[in-house]
Amino acid sequence: MVLPQTVLRSAAQGPALVELKNGDSYSGTLAAVDNVMNIRLEDVVFTPRSEYRFERLKECTIRGQFVKFIRFPDDILERVVAEEAAARARSGGGG
C-alpha cells in the first residue's frame, strides 16, 4: 500500500499541477509538502477558474484543506511502488 505522503515527498522537485476545490489551478515545481498536505510550489502559473488569463508567481503556498487533487508525472508512482517493494523484500517480506 502506497501512502499519499510518500508519493508527494517522492515527487518533490518535480513538476506538479494542483487544483483547488474552488476550481483554481496552480502549475509549477513541487518544492515541499508537510504532514497536513500544505504544499509549496515554485515557478508557478496560476489560472483562476473563471477567467481566461493566468499569472506567473515566483512561489506560493497552498493550504492542504483546499486541495482537490494533485497531478504529477506517472513515473513517480511507479518509482515509489518499486522502492516500497524493494524495502519490503529487504525487511523480510511481511505485508
MODELLER restraints for C-alpha pairs under 7 A, 6 or more apart:
rsr = mdl.restraints
at = mdl.atoms
rsr.add(forms.Gaussian(group=physical.xy_distance, feature=features.Distance(at['CA:2:A'], at['CA:81:A']), mean=6.77, stdev=0.5))
rsr.add(forms.Gaussian(group=physical.xy_distance, feature=features.Distance(at['CA:7:A'], at['CA:77:A']), mean=6.39, stdev=0.5))
rsr.add(forms.Gaussian(group=physical.xy_distance, feature=features.Distance(at['CA:7:A'], at['CA:80:A']), mean=6.42, stdev=0.5))
rsr.add(forms.Gaussian(group=physical.xy_distance, feature=features.Distance(at['CA:8:A'], at['CA:33:A']), mean=6.92, stdev=0.5))
rsr.add(forms.Gaussian(group=physical.xy_distance, feature=features.Distance(at['CA:9:A'], at['CA:33:A']), mean=6.69, stdev=0.5))
rsr.add(forms.Gaussian(group=physical.xy_distance, feature=features.Distance(at['CA:10:A'], at['CA:76:A']), mean=6.84, stdev=0.5))
rsr.add(forms.Gaussian(group=physical.xy_distance, feature=features.Distance(at['CA:11:A'], at['CA:76:A']), mean=6.17, stdev=0.5))
rsr.add(forms.Gaussian(group=physical.xy_distance, feature=features.Distance(at['CA:12:A'], at['CA:30:A']), mean=5.09, stdev=0.5))
rsr.add(forms.Gaussian(group=physical.xy_distance, feature=features.Distance(at['CA:12:A'], at['CA:31:A']), mean=5.59, stdev=0.5))
rsr.add(forms.Gaussian(group=physical.xy_distance, feature=features.Distance(at['CA:12:A'], at['CA:32:A']), mean=6.14, stdev=0.5))
rsr.add(forms.Gaussian(group=physical.xy_distance, feature=features.Distance(at['CA:13:A'], at['CA:29:A']), mean=5.87, stdev=0.5))
rsr.add(forms.Gaussian(group=physical.xy_distance, feature=features.Distance(at['CA:13:A'], at['CA:30:A']), mean=5.24, stdev=0.5))
rsr.add(forms.Gaussian(group=physical.xy_distance, feature=features.Distance(at['CA:13:A'], at['CA:31:A']), mean=5.35, stdev=0.5))
rsr.add(forms.Gaussian(group=physical.xy_distance, feature=features.Distance(at['CA:14:A'], at['CA:29:A']), mean=5.31, stdev=0.5))
rsr.add(forms.Gaussian(group=physical.xy_distance, feature=features.Distance(at['CA:14:A'], at['CA:30:A']), mean=5.66, stdev=0.5))
rsr.add(forms.Gaussian(group=physical.xy_distance, feature=features.Distance(at['CA:15:A'], at['CA:28:A']), mean=5.63, stdev=0.5))
rsr.add(forms.Gaussian(group=physical.xy_distance, feature=features.Distance(at['CA:15:A'], at['CA:29:A']), mean=4.50, stdev=0.5))
rsr.add(forms.Gaussian(group=physical.xy_distance, feature=features.Distance(at['CA:15:A'], at['CA:30:A']), mean=6.05, stdev=0.5))
rsr.add(forms.Gaussian(group=physical.xy_distance, feature=features.Distance(at['CA:15:A'], at['CA:72:A']), mean=6.22, stdev=0.5))
rsr.add(forms.Gaussian(group=physical.xy_distance, feature=features.Distance(at['CA:16:A'], at['CA:27:A']), mean=5.83, stdev=0.5))
rsr.add(forms.Gaussian(group=physical.xy_distance, feature=features.Distance(at['CA:16:A'], at['CA:28:A']), mean=5.63, stdev=0.5))
rsr.add(forms.Gaussian(group=physical.xy_distance, feature=features.Distance(at['CA:16:A'], at['CA:29:A']), mean=5.90, stdev=0.5))
rsr.add(forms.Gaussian(group=physical.xy_distance, feature=features.Distance(at['CA:16:A'], at['CA:30:A']), mean=5.88, stdev=0.5))
rsr.add(forms.Gaussian(group=physical.xy_distance, feature=features.Distance(at['CA:16:A'], at['CA:70:A']), mean=6.77, stdev=0.5))
rsr.add(forms.Gaussian(group=physical.xy_distance, feature=features.Distance(at['CA:16:A'], at['CA:71:A']), mean=5.62, stdev=0.5))
rsr.add(forms.Gaussian(group=physical.xy_distance, feature=features.Distance(at['CA:16:A'], at['CA:72:A']), mean=4.69, stdev=0.5))
rsr.add(forms.Gaussian(group=physical.xy_distance, feature=features.Distance(at['CA:17:A'], at['CA:26:A']), mean=5.77, stdev=0.5))
rsr.add(forms.Gaussian(group=physical.xy_distance, feature=features.Distance(at['CA:17:A'], at['CA:27:A']), mean=4.35, stdev=0.5))
rsr.add(forms.Gaussian(group=physical.xy_distance, feature=features.Distance(at['CA:17:A'], at['CA:28:A']), mean=6.59, stdev=0.5))
rsr.add(forms.Gaussian(group=physical.xy_distance, feature=features.Distance(at['CA:17:A'], at['CA:70:A']), mean=5.63, stdev=0.5))
rsr.add(forms.Gaussian(group=physical.xy_distance, feature=features.Distance(at['CA:17:A'], at['CA:71:A']), mean=4.99, stdev=0.5))
rsr.add(forms.Gaussian(group=physical.xy_distance, feature=features.Distance(at['CA:17:A'], at['CA:72:A']), mean=6.50, stdev=0.5))
rsr.add(forms.Gaussian(group=physical.xy_distance, feature=features.Distance(at['CA:18:A'], at['CA:25:A']), mean=5.62, stdev=0.5))
rsr.add(forms.Gaussian(group=physical.xy_distance, feature=features.Distance(at['CA:18:A'], at['CA:26:A']), mean=5.16, stdev=0.5))
rsr.add(forms.Gaussian(group=physical.xy_distance, feature=features.Distance(at['CA:18:A'], at['CA:27:A']), mean=6.27, stdev=0.5))
rsr.add(forms.Gaussian(group=physical.xy_distance, feature=features.Distance(at['CA:18:A'], at['CA:67:A']), mean=6.96, stdev=0.5))
rsr.add(forms.Gaussian(group=physical.xy_distance, feature=features.Distance(at['CA:18:A'], at['CA:69:A']), mean=5.98, stdev=0.5))
rsr.add(forms.Gaussian(group=physical.xy_distance, feature=features.Distance(at['CA:18:A'], at['CA:70:A']), mean=4.51, stdev=0.5))
rsr.add(forms.Gaussian(group=physical.xy_distance, feature=features.Distance(at['CA:18:A'], at['CA:71:A']), mean=6.42, stdev=0.5))
rsr.add(forms.Gaussian(group=physical.xy_distance, feature=features.Distance(at['CA:19:A'], at['CA:25:A']), mean=4.31, stdev=0.5))
rsr.add(forms.Gaussian(group=physical.xy_distance, feature=features.Distance(at['CA:19:A'], at['CA:26:A']), mean=6.41, stdev=0.5))
rsr.add(forms.Gaussian(group=physical.xy_distance, feature=features.Distance(at['CA:19:A'], at['CA:67:A']), mean=6.19, stdev=0.5))
rsr.add(forms.Gaussian(group=physical.xy_distance, feature=features.Distance(at['CA:19:A'], at['CA:68:A']), mean=5.61, stdev=0.5))
rsr.add(forms.Gaussian(group=physical.xy_distance, feature=features.Distance(at['CA:19:A'], at['CA:69:A']), mean=5.53, stdev=0.5))
rsr.add(forms.Gaussian(group=physical.xy_distance, feature=features.Distance(at['CA:19:A'], at['CA:70:A']), mean=6.46, stdev=0.5))
rsr.add(forms.Gaussian(group=physical.xy_distance, feature=features.Distance(at['CA:20:A'], at['CA:66:A']), mean=5.54, stdev=0.5))
rsr.add(forms.Gaussian(group=physical.xy_distance, feature=features.Distance(at['CA:20:A'], at['CA:67:A']), mean=4.49, stdev=0.5))
rsr.add(forms.Gaussian(group=physical.xy_distance, feature=features.Distance(at['CA:20:A'], at['CA:68:A']), mean=4.86, stdev=0.5))
rsr.add(forms.Gaussian(group=physical.xy_distance, feature=features.Distance(at['CA:21:A'], at['CA:66:A']), mean=5.71, stdev=0.5))
rsr.add(forms.Gaussian(group=physical.xy_distance, feature=features.Distance(at['CA:21:A'], at['CA:67:A']), mean=5.91, stdev=0.5))
rsr.add(forms.Gaussian(group=physical.xy_distance, feature=features.Distance(at['CA:21:A'], at['CA:68:A']), mean=4.87, stdev=0.5))
rsr.add(forms.Gaussian(group=physical.xy_distance, feature=features.Distance(at['CA:23:A'], at['CA:49:A']), mean=4.97, stdev=0.5))
rsr.add(forms.Gaussian(group=physical.xy_distance, feature=features.Distance(at['CA:24:A'], at['CA:47:A']), mean=5.91, stdev=0.5))
rsr.add(forms.Gaussian(group=physical.xy_distance, feature=features.Distance(at['CA:24:A'], at['CA:48:A']), mean=4.55, stdev=0.5))
rsr.add(forms.Gaussian(group=physical.xy_distance, feature=features.Distance(at['CA:24:A'], at['CA:49:A']), mean=4.66, stdev=0.5))
rsr.add(forms.Gaussian(group=physical.xy_distance, feature=features.Distance(at['CA:25:A'], at['CA:46:A']), mean=5.93, stdev=0.5))
rsr.add(forms.Gaussian(group=physical.xy_distance, feature=features.Distance(at['CA:25:A'], at['CA:47:A']), mean=5.27, stdev=0.5))
rsr.add(forms.Gaussian(group=physical.xy_distance, feature=features.Distance(at['CA:25:A'], at['CA:48:A']), mean=6.49, stdev=0.5))
rsr.add(forms.Gaussian(group=physical.xy_distance, feature=features.Distance(at['CA:26:A'], at['CA:44:A']), mean=6.33, stdev=0.5))
rsr.add(forms.Gaussian(group=physical.xy_distance, feature=features.Distance(at['CA:26:A'], at['CA:45:A']), mean=5.69, stdev=0.5))
rsr.add(forms.Gaussian(group=physical.xy_distance, feature=features.Distance(at['CA:26:A'], at['CA:46:A']), mean=4.61, stdev=0.5))
rsr.add(forms.Gaussian(group=physical.xy_distance, feature=features.Distance(at['CA:26:A'], at['CA:47:A']), mean=6.37, stdev=0.5))
rsr.add(forms.Gaussian(group=physical.xy_distance, feature=features.Distance(at['CA:27:A'], at['CA:44:A']), mean=5.43, stdev=0.5))
rsr.add(forms.Gaussian(group=physical.xy_distance, feature=features.Distance(at['CA:27:A'], at['CA:45:A']), mean=5.20, stdev=0.5))
rsr.add(forms.Gaussian(group=physical.xy_distance, feature=features.Distance(at['CA:27:A'], at['CA:46:A']), mean=6.61, stdev=0.5))
rsr.add(forms.Gaussian(group=physical.xy_distance, feature=features.Distance(at['CA:28:A'], at['CA:41:A']), mean=5.80, stdev=0.5))
rsr.add(forms.Gaussian(group=physical.xy_distance, feature=features.Distance(at['CA:28:A'], at['CA:42:A']), mean=5.77, stdev=0.5))
rsr.add(forms.Gaussian(group=physical.xy_distance, feature=features.Distance(at['CA:28:A'], at['CA:43:A']), mean=5.40, stdev=0.5))
rsr.add(forms.Gaussian(group=physical.xy_distance, feature=features.Distance(at['CA:28:A'], at['CA:44:A']), mean=4.33, stdev=0.5))
rsr.add(forms.Gaussian(group=physical.xy_distance, feature=features.Distance(at['CA:28:A'], at['CA:45:A']), mean=6.37, stdev=0.5))
rsr.add(forms.Gaussian(group=physical.xy_distance, feature=features.Distance(at['CA:29:A'], at['CA:41:A']), mean=5.37, stdev=0.5))
rsr.add(forms.Gaussian(group=physical.xy_distance, feature=features.Distance(at['CA:29:A'], at['CA:42:A']), mean=5.14, stdev=0.5))
rsr.add(forms.Gaussian(group=physical.xy_distance, feature=features.Distance(at['CA:29:A'], at['CA:43:A']), mean=6.32, stdev=0.5))
rsr.add(forms.Gaussian(group=physical.xy_distance, feature=features.Distance(at['CA:30:A'], at['CA:40:A']), mean=6.30, stdev=0.5))
rsr.add(forms.Gaussian(group=physical.xy_distance, feature=features.Distance(at['CA:30:A'], at['CA:41:A']), mean=4.74, stdev=0.5))
rsr.add(forms.Gaussian(group=physical.xy_distance, feature=features.Distance(at['CA:30:A'], at['CA:42:A']), mean=6.62, stdev=0.5))
rsr.add(forms.Gaussian(group=physical.xy_distance, feature=features.Distance(at['CA:31:A'], at['CA:40:A']), mean=5.43, stdev=0.5))
rsr.add(forms.Gaussian(group=physical.xy_distance, feature=features.Distance(at['CA:31:A'], at['CA:41:A']), mean=5.24, stdev=0.5))
rsr.add(forms.Gaussian(group=physical.xy_distance, feature=features.Distance(at['CA:31:A'], at['CA:42:A']), mean=6.28, stdev=0.5))
rsr.add(forms.Gaussian(group=physical.xy_distance, feature=features.Distance(at['CA:32:A'], at['CA:39:A']), mean=5.91, stdev=0.5))
rsr.add(forms.Gaussian(group=physical.xy_distance, feature=features.Distance(at['CA:32:A'], at['CA:40:A']), mean=5.12, stdev=0.5))
rsr.add(forms.Gaussian(group=physical.xy_distance, feature=features.Distance(at['CA:33:A'], at['CA:39:A']), mean=4.63, stdev=0.5))
rsr.add(forms.Gaussian(group=physical.xy_distance, feature=features.Distance(at['CA:33:A'], at['CA:40:A']), mean=6.37, stdev=0.5))
rsr.add(forms.Gaussian(group=physical.xy_distance, feature=features.Distance(at['CA:36:A'], at['CA:64:A']), mean=6.04, stdev=0.5))
rsr.add(forms.Gaussian(group=physical.xy_distance, feature=features.Distance(at['CA:37:A'], at['CA:64:A']), mean=4.50, stdev=0.5))
rsr.add(forms.Gaussian(group=physical.xy_distance, feature=features.Distance(at['CA:38:A'], at['CA:62:A']), mean=5.68, stdev=0.5))
rsr.add(forms.Gaussian(group=physical.xy_distance, feature=features.Distance(at['CA:38:A'], at['CA:63:A']), mean=4.59, stdev=0.5))
rsr.add(forms.Gaussian(group=physical.xy_distance, feature=features.Distance(at['CA:38:A'], at['CA:64:A']), mean=4.20, stdev=0.5))
rsr.add(forms.Gaussian(group=physical.xy_distance, feature=features.Distance(at['CA:39:A'], at['CA:61:A']), mean=5.59, stdev=0.5))
rsr.add(forms.Gaussian(group=physical.xy_distance, feature=features.Distance(at['CA:39:A'], at['CA:62:A']), mean=5.09, stdev=0.5))
rsr.add(forms.Gaussian(group=physical.xy_distance, feature=features.Distance(at['CA:39:A'], at['CA:63:A']), mean=6.54, stdev=0.5))
rsr.add(forms.Gaussian(group=physical.xy_distance, feature=features.Distance(at['CA:39:A'], at['CA:64:A']), mean=6.67, stdev=0.5))
rsr.add(forms.Gaussian(group=physical.xy_distance, feature=features.Distance(at['CA:40:A'], at['CA:60:A']), mean=5.75, stdev=0.5))
rsr.add(forms.Gaussian(group=physical.xy_distance, feature=features.Distance(at['CA:40:A'], at['CA:61:A']), mean=4.38, stdev=0.5))
rsr.add(forms.Gaussian(group=physical.xy_distance, feature=features.Distance(at['CA:40:A'], at['CA:62:A']), mean=6.34, stdev=0.5))
rsr.add(forms.Gaussian(group=physical.xy_distance, feature=features.Distance(at['CA:41:A'], at['CA:59:A']), mean=5.49, stdev=0.5))
rsr.add(forms.Gaussian(group=physical.xy_distance, feature=features.Distance(at['CA:41:A'], at['CA:60:A']), mean=5.43, stdev=0.5))
rsr.add(forms.Gaussian(group=physical.xy_distance, feature=features.Distance(at['CA:41:A'], at['CA:61:A']), mean=6.39, stdev=0.5))
rsr.add(forms.Gaussian(group=physical.xy_distance, feature=features.Distance(at['CA:42:A'], at['CA:58:A']), mean=5.69, stdev=0.5))
rsr.add(forms.Gaussian(group=physical.xy_distance, feature=features.Distance(at['CA:42:A'], at['CA:59:A']), mean=4.12, stdev=0.5))
rsr.add(forms.Gaussian(group=physical.xy_distance, feature=features.Distance(at['CA:42:A'], at['CA:60:A']), mean=6.57, stdev=0.5))
rsr.add(forms.Gaussian(group=physical.xy_distance, feature=features.Distance(at['CA:43:A'], at['CA:57:A']), mean=6.00, stdev=0.5))
rsr.add(forms.Gaussian(group=physical.xy_distance, feature=features.Distance(at['CA:43:A'], at['CA:58:A']), mean=4.77, stdev=0.5))
rsr.add(forms.Gaussian(group=physical.xy_distance, feature=features.Distance(at['CA:43:A'], at['CA:59:A']), mean=5.78, stdev=0.5))
rsr.add(forms.Gaussian(group=physical.xy_distance, feature=features.Distance(at['CA:44:A'], at['CA:56:A']), mean=5.69, stdev=0.5))
rsr.add(forms.Gaussian(group=physical.xy_distance, feature=features.Distance(at['CA:44:A'], at['CA:57:A']), mean=4.96, stdev=0.5))
rsr.add(forms.Gaussian(group=physical.xy_distance, feature=features.Distance(at['CA:44:A'], at['CA:58:A']), mean=6.13, stdev=0.5))
rsr.add(forms.Gaussian(group=physical.xy_distance, feature=features.Distance(at['CA:44:A'], at['CA:59:A']), mean=6.08, stdev=0.5))
rsr.add(forms.Gaussian(group=physical.xy_distance, feature=features.Distance(at['CA:45:A'], at['CA:54:A']), mean=6.55, stdev=0.5))
rsr.add(forms.Gaussian(group=physical.xy_distance, feature=features.Distance(at['CA:45:A'], at['CA:55:A']), mean=5.67, stdev=0.5))
rsr.add(forms.Gaussian(group=physical.xy_distance, feature=features.Distance(at['CA:45:A'], at['CA:56:A']), mean=4.64, stdev=0.5))
rsr.add(forms.Gaussian(group=physical.xy_distance, feature=features.Distance(at['CA:45:A'], at['CA:57:A']), mean=6.26, stdev=0.5))
rsr.add(forms.Gaussian(group=physical.xy_distance, feature=features.Distance(at['CA:46:A'], at['CA:54:A']), mean=5.52, stdev=0.5))
rsr.add(forms.Gaussian(group=physical.xy_distance, feature=features.Distance(at['CA:46:A'], at['CA:55:A']), mean=5.12, stdev=0.5))
rsr.add(forms.Gaussian(group=physical.xy_distance, feature=features.Distance(at['CA:46:A'], at['CA:56:A']), mean=6.25, stdev=0.5))
rsr.add(forms.Gaussian(group=physical.xy_distance, feature=features.Distance(at['CA:47:A'], at['CA:53:A']), mean=6.58, stdev=0.5))
rsr.add(forms.Gaussian(group=physical.xy_distance, feature=features.Distance(at['CA:47:A'], at['CA:54:A']), mean=4.63, stdev=0.5))
rsr.add(forms.Gaussian(group=physical.xy_distance, feature=features.Distance(at['CA:47:A'], at['CA:55:A']), mean=6.66, stdev=0.5))
rsr.add(forms.Gaussian(group=physical.xy_distance, feature=features.Distance(at['CA:48:A'], at['CA:54:A']), mean=6.96, stdev=0.5))
rsr.add(forms.Gaussian(group=physical.xy_distance, feature=features.Distance(at['CA:88:A'], at['CA:94:A']), mean=6.99, stdev=0.5))
